[in-house]
Amino acid sequence: MCLAAGMAATPVKAQTAPPPADATAATERITVADDTVVSAPEAPAQVASKPSKPNPLARLPVIGRFFGDPDVTDGLDGGKVSPRYALRIEAPDPIARLIRQHTLLGRWRQRADYDPSQLPLFIARAEREVRDLLASEGYFSPQVAVSTLDDGALVQVLTGPRTVVDRVQLDLEGEIAAPQREALRQSIERSWRLPAGEPFRSQDWEQAKRALLDALRDRGYLRARLLESEAEVNQEAARASLELVVDSGAAVQFGPLVIEGLNRYPPQIIEGLKPFRTGDPYDTRQIADLQTRLNGAGWFTTVNVRPDVRALSDAADLQEVPIRVEVIERPAKRWTLGAGYDADYGPSLLAGWENRNVAGLGIQTFNGIELDQRRQFGFSTWESPQDLQGYRWQGGLRLEHRNIENDIVDAASLFAARLRREGKIETGLSLQYQYERQNVVFSSDNEAFYRNRALVLGWSWTRRDLDSPLMPTRGTITTVQISGASNALGSERSFVRGYVLGYGIYPLSRAESGEFGRLVLRGELGAVYADSREGIPSANLFRTGGSKSVRGYVSQSLGVSLGEAVVAGRYLAVASAEYQHLIGRDWAIAGFVDAGNASDSIDTFKLARGAGIGVRWRTPVGPLNIDVARGFDPGQWRMYFSIGVVF
């Protein structure tokens, strides 16, 4: 059968009635001449069928597979089988796939409960179903023919031109139309997802309207609603004009928290973590921030934070929306035992005890020991809940023995810190007393012993701007640290220490295909200003190498060479560039180059370089990183495993 292209031009208009306040948009209906085409294909009709009866022996465990019909996966629930009839489709590949997936002809072709008497009904309905599908994809002037074959059916399609958006008229009414909201209004208008020049698809049209309302609600206009929605299509020109009228309503503010699920913990632990105050302008990003904070605080296994939209519907004059927080608590006390393996440190063992509600005040304490081939340490850390101003206290004790590159250290530290989290920024002020005995092996018969101690006052500033703390795909982390000690205040040597870290994930995309990869950049700079490193506890100095710095080298093996030992130095510089090429949603292949080192002076600083390849896999607990890297100076290959963001 031959199809002739061309069809009479008919203006097409679609209009929705104003939806209720809590609705996004009504289903679009497009009228073409005297026919009606809905924006999405209809659900397949329920057709009477005669299911085949499987052999009862096929249900027996193990041996049942020898008695079943090899073509039938499950004859009682309509499972897939080998094709029951032929279906030839002459159409572009994307359209052919839609026809196979969404028409009765396509869907029932491999149904186990298909009966040959149904085929005439499928063929009779096919033309209307195909036209519906084409209309939903923006083809309003198609030529469609469906005919019967001896062994099935033939569907022939000439799509005609695809309709393209040529004009968008977006009217935002309500409070957002006020002059002081001009910048926000323009920002929301620019975010419109179906601009001129894009193909007009019904699904994109509905999603764009929904996204517009979501953008308004995210910025505090929780009562935003669509008043009018019209798509006018000119078939002859294959152009669509879109018009929308949206009422933003009045912006709302944050109301009080309504907490559900607390039994053992005090409500202050949740109140102290919220990034907003009652009466602040509502912003969905702060709801997500509170959700993230509560998930990471350690008190709960499940957290759900959401605005109480029903309260707004029940009270038209309510301006402060209550925020509902639903939690499932974690047990307050827990023993932990664990084992692991590190490519650099070998097997390890961990034992710990935690109490997340000391004296019923929400104070958390973590205590434990960790042992591996090169390090053994014990710790006890105590932390108060965050208060309404964002502050919390930390304190604790740490004891450690380590032998890294013939630098043998026994160290103890006692610390207290006051931390504050404000939005994306966390600052800290700490006081720490450090004491260590250091044994440096110069040769088999030459060792030197040092006593290092310091009372260190430190300040830190960190900004985390990632799209997700667990599975980041874009964003940055910046850390600045400044600390120092004086020999007049209980320290062996006076010094001032500075350190800066920068980490960034930058997505790479093409207009036609979207995101295809990511660029990951990381850099570190550090310096200790002092007459000498002797007398300074090594926790204040620098060494590098390993999975979190310069790959291709043993962890912490880059530093100052002293005979057979490598010790920490006063200067640090590290840079890393990594490209991740996406393979599907959860996988990526990475290639990277690292360079850096630690030294005792700028004049003797020499870069150590490494490069390699790796795999990135999104897991429920964070990205899994597997890397193989070669250090250029020793010319050796090393493998690394890690989970989480490596920075």
C-alpha positions in Angstrom: 0.0 0.0 0.0 1.3 3.4 -0.9 0.7 6.5 1.3 0.7 10.0 -0.1 2.1 12.8 2.0 0.2 16.0 2.7 -2.9 17.0 4.6 -5.2 20.0 4.9 -4.1 22.6 7.4 -6.4 23.0 10.4 -5.8 25.2 13.4 -5.8 23.2 16.6 -6.5 24.6 20.0 -6.2 23.0 23.4 -7.3 24.6 26.7 -7.6 23.4 30.3 -10.0 24.5 32.9 -8.5 26.1 36.0 -7.4 23.2 38.3 -7.9 23.1 42.0 -5.3 24.8 44.2 -3.4 21.5 44.8 -3.5 20.4 41.2 -0.7 20.8 38.7 -2.6 20.8 35.4 -5.5 19.0 33.9 -5.0 16.5 31.0 -4.5 18.4 27.7 -7.1 17.7 25.0 -6.4 18.6 21.4 -9.2 19.0 18.9 -8.3 18.2 15.3 -11.1 19.0 12.9 -14.1 16.9 14.1 -11.9 14.3 15.8 -10.5 14.3 19.3 -7.0 13.3 20.1 -5.9 12.9 23.7 -2.3 13.9 24.6 -1.3 10.5 25.8 -2.4 7.1 24.4 -5.3 5.4 26.1 -4.7 2.5 28.4 -5.2 -0.9 26.6 -8.7 -2.1 26.8 -9.5 -5.2 28.8 -10.1 -7.9 26.3 -11.6 -11.2 27.1 -9.0 -14.0 26.8 -8.6 -17.7 27.1 -5.6 -18.4 29.2 -3.7 -21.6 28.4 -3.5 -24.1 31.1 0.1 -24.9 32.2 1.1 -28.5 33.0 0.7 -29.0 36.8 4.1 -30.7 36.9 5.7 -27.5 35.8 5.0 -26.1 39.3 7.2 -28.6 41.0 10.5 -27.2 42.4 13.7 -27.8 40.4 12.3 -30.5 38.1 9.3 -28.4 37.1 11.2 -26.6 34.4 11.4 -29.9 32.4 7.6 -30.0 32.1 6.7 -26.4 31.3 6.1 -24.8 27.9 9.4 -23.3 26.9 7.7 -20.4 25.2 5.5 -19.5 28.2 6.9 -17.7 31.2 3.6 -17.7 33.1 0.4 -18.5 31.2 -1.9 -17.3 34.0 -0.7 -13.7 34.3 -0.1 -12.8 30.7 3.6 -13.4 30.7 5.7 -13.0 27.6 5.8 -15.8 25.0 7.2 -16.2 21.5 5.3 -13.9 19.0 1.7 -15.1 18.3 1.4 -13.3 15.0 3.5 -11.1 12.7 3.6 -7.4 13.1 5.3 -5.4 10.3 5.8 -1.7 11.0 7.0 0.8 8.3 7.9 3.9 10.4 10.9 5.6 11.9 12.5 3.6 14.6 11.4 5.7 17.6 7.8 5.6 16.3 7.9 1.9 15.7 9.1 1.3 19.3 6.1 3.3 20.6 3.7 1.3 18.5 5.1 -2.0 19.8 5.0 -0.8 23.4 1.7 1.1 23.6 -0.8 -0.4 21.1 -2.9 -3.5 21.5 -1.3 -4.9 18.4 2.2 -4.5 19.9 1.4 -5.4 23.5 -0.7 -8.6 22.9 1.6 -10.1 20.3 3.6 -11.8 23.1 0.9 -12.4 25.7 0.5 -15.9 26.9 -3.3 -15.4 27.2 -3.8 -14.1 23.6 -6.6 -15.7 21.6 -6.7 -15.4 17.7 -10.2 -14.2 17.8 -8.9 -10.9 19.4 -6.8 -9.9 16.4 -9.5 -8.2 14.4 -10.3 -5.9 17.4 -6.6 -5.0 17.7 -6.4 -4.1 14.0 -9.6 -2.1 14.2 -8.3 0.0 17.1 -4.7 0.3 15.8 -5.1 3.4 13.6 -6.7 5.5 16.4 -4.0 4.3 18.9 -1.2 5.2 16.5 -2.6 8.7 15.8 -2.9 9.2 19.5 0.8 8.3 20.0 1.9 10.5 17.1 -0.1 13.4 18.5 1.6 13.0 21.9 4.9 13.2 20.1 4.0 16.4 18.2 3.0 14.9 14.8 -0.4 16.3 14.0 -0.5 15.6 10.3 0.4 11.9 10.0 -0.7 9.4 7.3 -1.5 6.0 9.0 -2.7 2.8 7.3 -3.3 -0.5 9.0 -4.0 -3.6 7.0 -4.4 -7.3 7.6 -1.7 -9.8 6.6 -2.2 -13.6 6.3 -0.1 -14.1 9.4 -0.7 -10.8 11.2 -0.9 -7.1 10.5 1.0 -4.3 8.7 1.2 -0.7 10.1 2.5 2.0 7.7 3.2 5.5 9.0 4.3 8.8 7.4 4.7 11.1 10.3 4.6 14.4 8.5 6.4 17.4 10.0 6.9 17.6 13.8 5.3 20.5 15.5 7.8 23.0 17.1 7.1 25.6 19.7 7.4 29.1 18.2 5.9 31.3 21.0 5.5 31.1 24.7 3.3 33.6 26.6 3.8 33.2 30.4 1.9 35.4 32.7 2.7 35.2 36.4 0.1 36.8 38.6 -0.3 37.2 42.4 2.4 38.4 44.8 5.3 37.4 42.5 4.1 40.2 40.1 5.1 42.8 42.6 8.1 45.0 41.5 10.3 43.8 44.4 9.9 40.3 43.1 11.2 41.2 39.6 14.5 39.2 39.8 12.7 36.1 41.1 10.0 36.3 38.5 12.6 36.6 35.7 14.5 33.7 37.1 11.4 31.5 37.1 10.5 32.6 33.6 14.0 31.7 32.3 13.7 28.2 33.8 10.7 27.4 31.6 11.4 24.0 30.2 9.6 24.2 26.8 11.0 27.3 25.1 10.6 28.4 21.5 12.4 26.1 19.0 11.8 22.9 21.0 9.6 20.1 19.6 6.1 20.2 21.1 5.4 16.9 22.9 2.4 16.4 25.2 4.6 14.9 27.9 7.1 17.7 27.8 4.2 20.2 27.9 2.8 18.7 31.0 6.2 18.3 32.7 7.0 21.9 31.9 3.8 23.2 33.6 4.5 20.9 36.6 8.1 22.2 36.8 6.9 25.8 36.7 4.6 25.3 39.7 7.3 23.4 41.5 9.7 26.3 41.0 7.2 28.7 42.6 6.5 26.3 45.5 10.2 25.8 46.1 10.6 29.5 46.7 7.7 29.8 49.1 4.6 30.1 46.9 3.0 26.9 48.2 -0.4 28.0 47.0 0.7 28.5 43.4 -1.8 27.2 40.9 -2.4 27.1 37.2 -5.3 29.3 36.1 -5.2 28.9 32.3 -3.2 26.7 30.0 -3.6 26.8 26.2 -1.6 25.2 23.4 -2.6 26.4 19.9 -1.2 24.3 17.1 -1.1 25.3 13.4 -0.8 22.1 11.4 0.1 23.7 8.1 3.0 25.5 9.7 3.8 22.8 12.2 4.0 25.4 14.9 2.6 25.6 18.5 1.8 28.7 20.5 1.7 28.2 24.3 -0.1 30.5 26.8 -0.2 30.0 30.5 -1.6 32.1 33.4 -0.3 31.2 36.9 -1.4 32.7 40.2 1.5 32.5 42.7 -0.6 33.4 45.7 1.1 34.9 48.7 4.6 33.7 49.8 4.5 31.8 53.1 7.0 31.6 55.9 8.4 28.8 58.0 6.1 27.8 60.9 6.9 25.6 63.9 8.2 22.1 63.7 5.6 19.3 64.3 7.7 16.3 65.4 6.5 12.7 65.3 8.3 9.6 66.4 10.5 10.9 69.3 10.5 8.6 72.3 14.0 8.4 73.8 15.6 11.6 72.5 14.8 15.2 73.5 13.1 17.4 70.8 15.9 20.0 71.2 18.2 17.8 69.1 15.9 18.4 66.1 15.2 22.0 66.8 18.9 22.8 67.1 19.6 21.3 63.6 17.1 23.3 61.6 18.7 25.9 59.3 15.7 28.3 59.6 13.7 30.1 62.2 9.9 30.5 62.5 8.9 33.4 60.4 11.8 33.1 57.8 10.7 33.0 54.2 10.0 29.4 53.1 12.6 27.8 50.9 12.5 24.1 49.9 16.3 24.0 49.8 16.3 24.5 53.6 13.8 21.6 54.0 16.3 19.4 52.1 19.1 20.8 54.3 17.3 19.8 57.5 16.6 16.4 56.0 20.3 15.9 55.3 21.4 17.1 58.7 19.0 14.8 60.5 20.0 11.8 58.4 23.7 12.5 59.2 23.2 13.3 62.9 23.2 9.7 64.0 20.1 9.6 66.1 17.7 8.3 63.5 17.4 5.5 61.0 14.6 7.1 58.9 13.8 10.8 58.5 11.0 12.5 56.5 10.7 16.3 56.5 7.9 18.1 54.6 5.7 21.2 54.7 2.2 20.6 56.0 0.4 21.7 52.8 -3.0 20.4 54.1 -2.8 23.0 56.9 -2.5 25.7 54.2 -5.6 24.3 52.4 -7.6 24.2 55.7 -6.8 27.8 56.6 -6.7 30.2 53.7 -5.2 33.0 55.8 -2.4 30.9 57.3 1.0 32.5 56.4 3.3 30.2 58.4 3.4 26.6 57.2 4.1 24.0 59.8 7.0 21.7 59.0 6.3 18.0 59.8 9.3 15.9 60.9 8.7 12.2 61.1 11.5 10.1 62.5 12.3 6.5 63.4 14.9 6.5 66.2 18.1 4.6 66.3 18.9 2.6 69.5 20.8 4.9 71.9 23.5 2.4 72.8 25.4 0.0 70.5 28.4 -2.1 70.4 30.2 -2.4 67.0 32.7 -4.9 65.7 34.2 -4.8 62.3 37.0 -5.9 60.0 38.3 -4.5 56.8 41.1 -4.4 54.3 43.2 -1.5 53.0 45.5 -1.8 50.0 48.2 0.1 52.0 47.6 -1.0 55.6 46.4 -4.5 55.1 43.7 -6.2 57.2 42.2 -4.2 60.1 40.0 -4.8 63.1 37.6 -2.3 64.8 35.7 -2.5 68.1 33.6 0.4 69.4 30.9 1.4 71.8 28.5 4.4 71.4 25.9 6.1 73.4 23.8 8.7 71.5 21.8 10.0 74.5 24.1 10.4 77.5 22.1 11.4 80.6 19.0 11.8 78.4 20.4 15.1 77.0 21.2 13.9 73.4 24.9 14.0 74.1 26.7 11.5 71.9 29.9 9.6 72.8 31.9 7.3 70.5 34.7 5.1 71.9 36.7 2.5 70.2 40.0 0.9 69.1 41.3 0.2 65.6 44.2 -2.1 64.7 46.0 -2.7 61.5 49.6 -3.6 60.5 50.9 -0.1 60.6 48.6 1.8 63.0 46.9 1.1 66.3 44.8 3.7 68.0 42.1 4.2 70.6 39.7 7.1 71.0 36.9 8.6 73.0 34.9 11.5 71.6 32.0 13.4 73.1 29.7 15.8 71.3 26.7 17.9 72.5 23.6 18.5 70.3 23.6 21.6 68.2 21.8 24.6 69.8 19.5 27.1 68.2 22.4 29.3 67.2 24.1 26.4 65.3 26.8 25.8 67.9 27.9 22.4 69.3 30.8 21.3 71.6 33.2 18.5 71.0 35.9 17.0 73.2 37.9 13.9 73.5 41.1 11.9 73.9 43.1 9.9 71.3 46.0 7.5 71.8 48.0 6.2 68.8 51.0 4.1 67.8 52.1 4.0 64.2 55.0 2.9 62.1 54.9 4.5 58.6 58.1 4.4 56.5 60.3 3.8 59.6 58.9 6.8 61.3 57.7 5.3 64.6 55.4 7.5 66.7 53.6 7.1 70.0 51.2 10.0 70.4 48.5 11.3 72.7 46.2 14.2 72.2 43.4 15.8 74.3 41.1 18.3 72.6 38.1 20.6 73.0 36.3 22.4 70.2 33.3 24.6 69.6 31.8 24.1 66.1 29.2 26.1 64.3 27.2 25.1 61.2 25.4 27.9 59.4 23.9 26.9 56.0 26.6 25.4 53.8 29.4 26.7 56.1 30.9 25.1 59.2 33.5 26.9 61.4 35.4 25.6 64.3 37.6 26.9 67.1 39.7 24.3 69.0 42.3 23.9 71.7 44.4 20.7 71.6 47.3 19.5 73.7 49.5 17.1 71.7 52.4 14.9 73.0 54.4 12.3 71.1 57.6 10.3 71.3 59.1 9.8 67.8 61.7 7.3 66.8 63.3 7.8 63.4 65.2 4.9 61.9 68.2 6.3 59.9 69.8 2.9 59.4 69.8 -0.5 61.1 72.2 0.7 63.7 71.3 4.4 63.8 68.0 5.7 65.4 67.1 9.1 66.7 64.5 9.8 69.4 62.5 13.1 69.7 60.0 14.4 72.2 57.4 16.7 70.5 54.7 18.6 72.3 52.4 21.5 71.6 49.4 23.4 72.9 47.7 24.2 69.6 45.0 26.8 69.1 43.2 26.3 65.8 40.5 27.8 63.6 38.8 26.1 60.6 36.3 27.1 57.9 34.6 24.7 55.5 32.1 25.3 52.8 30.3 22.3 51.3 28.2 23.1 48.2 27.4 19.7 46.8 24.1 18.6 45.2 24.2 15.5 47.5 26.3 14.7 50.5 26.2 10.9 49.7 26.1 10.8 45.9 27.4 14.1 44.6 27.4 14.8 40.9 28.3 18.5 41.0 29.5 21.1 43.5 32.5 22.2 45.5 34.2 21.8 48.9 36.6 24.4 50.3 38.5 24.1 53.6 40.8 26.6 55.3 42.7 25.9 58.5 44.9 28.2 60.6 46.6 27.0 63.8 49.6 27.8 65.9 51.5 27.2 69.2 54.0 29.1 71.3 57.0 27.8 73.2 56.0 30.2 76.0 52.7 28.3 76.5 53.6 24.6 77.0 55.0 23.9 73.5 58.4 22.6 72.4 58.6 25.1 69.5 56.6 28.1 68.3 54.9 27.7 64.9 52.1 28.9 62.7 50.4 26.5 60.3 48.2 27.2 57.3 46.3 24.7 55.1 43.9 25.1 52.2 41.9 22.3 50.3 39.7 22.7 47.2 37.6 20.0 45.6 35.2 20.4 42.7 32.9 18.2 40.6 32.0 19.8 37.3 29.5 18.0 34.9 30.1 18.0 31.2 27.2 17.9 28.8 26.1 18.4 25.2 22.9 20.1 24.2 21.7 17.2 22.1 22.6 14.3 24.5 22.8 15.8 28.0 25.5 14.9 30.5 28.2 12.6 29.3 31.0 13.0 31.9 32.4 14.8 34.9 35.6 16.7 35.6 36.9 16.3 39.2 39.6 18.7 40.4 41.4 18.6 43.8 44.2 20.7 45.2 46.0 21.1 48.6 48.4 23.7 49.9 50.0 23.7 53.3 52.9 25.4 55.1 54.3 25.5 58.7 56.3 28.6 59.5 58.9 27.7 62.2 62.6 27.6 62.7 62.6 23.8 62.4 60.2 20.9 62.3 61.9 19.4 65.4 59.7 19.5 68.4 56.5 20.0 66.4 54.1 17.1 66.7 53.7 15.4 63.4 49.9 15.9 63.3 50.8 19.6 62.5 53.1 18.7 59.6 52.5 17.2 56.2 53.0 14.0 54.3 51.0 12.6 51.3 50.6 9.7 48.9 47.8 7.2 48.6 44.2 7.0 47.5 43.2 10.4 48.9 46.2 12.3 47.5 48.8 11.2 45.0 47.8 7.8 43.7 50.5 5.3 42.6 52.3 5.6 45.9 52.0 4.0 49.3 49.7 6.0 51.7 51.7 8.7 53.5 55.0 7.6 51.9 55.8 11.0 50.4 57.6 13.4 52.7 61.1 14.2 54.0 63.6 11.4 53.6 65.9 10.8 56.6 68.1 7.8 56.0 65.7 4.8 55.8 62.7 6.8 57.1 60.2 9.2 55.6 58.9 11.9 58.1 56.4 14.7 57.8 57.6 18.1 56.4 56.7 21.7 56.7 55.4 22.3 53.1 52.7 20.5 51.1 51.4 20.9 47.5 49.0 18.4 45.8 47.0 18.7 42.6 44.7 16.1 40.9 42.6 16.1 37.7 40.2 13.3 36.9 37.8 12.7 34.0 34.8 10.4 34.6 33.0 9.2 31.5 29.5 8.1 32.3 28.3 4.6 31.3 24.6 4.5 32.2 23.2 6.0 35.4 25.4 4.2 38.0 28.7 3.5 36.3 31.6 5.6 35.1 35.2 5.0 33.8 37.8 7.4 35.2 41.2 8.5 34.0 43.3 10.7 36.3 46.7 12.4 36.8 48.0 13.3 40.3 51.0 15.3 41.4 52.3 16.4 44.8 54.7 16.0 47.6 55.7 17.2 51.1 59.1 18.7 52.0 61.0 20.6 54.6 61.8 23.6 52.4 60.5 25.2 49.2 63.9 24.9 47.6 64.1 21.1 47.9 60.4 20.5 46.9 60.1 18.0 44.1 56.8 16.8 42.6 56.0 13.1 42.6 53.6 12.2 39.8 51.1 9.4 39.3 48.4 8.5 36.7 45.9 5.7 36.2 42.4 4.5 35.4 39.5 3.5 37.6 35.8 2.6 37.9 33.1 4.5 39.7 29.9 2.8 40.8 27.0 4.3 42.7 26.1 2.1 45.7 23.5 2.7 48.4 26.3 3.8 50.8 28.1 6.1 48.4 30.3 5.9 45.3 32.6 2.9 45.2 36.0 3.8 43.7 38.4 1.2 42.3 41.7 2.6 40.9 44.8 1.3 39.4 47.6 3.9 39.3 51.3 4.0 38.5 53.7 6.2 40.4 56.2 7.7 37.9 59.2 7.9 40.2 59.3 4.3 41.5 57.6 3.0 38.3 55.2 0.8 40.3 51.5 0.0 39.9 49.1 0.1 42.9 45.4 -0.7 43.4 43.1 1.3 45.6 39.6 0.7 46.9 37.5 3.4 48.7 33.8 4.2 49.3 32.6 7.8 49.4 33.9 11.1 48.1 37.7 11.1 48.1 39.0 14.6 48.8 
